[in-house]
Amino acid sequence: MSQEIIDELNKKLKIQSDIIKGYEKVLRLNEQELANADEIIRMYEQISEYSRGELREAKETVQASSMVSNLSRDELLHAFDRIKSLEDANKKLREESLNFGKD
């Protein structure tokens, strides 16, 4: 083989080697990009999970507040009923007291 053919083959080999190195670099960059994308996905999943927890806690807070309001309303109605009952009893006692003096 002549030196020209050897030089030409070496030149082609170098070009192919450079192409392979370029592809390897692109592959490493793609792998890094994929790793970054995986990290972003994990972070969004954590944010989503946190948000679900916050929403659940907010719903529970509203529900508890509603329950307290209902209890307070029931207690208030019960207190008004008790006041009415005591007022009626006082009225009856006054009437009896007035009637006692007439007898």
HELIX and SHEET records of a PDB file:
HELIX    1   1 GLN A    3  LYS A  102  1                                 100    
END                                                                             
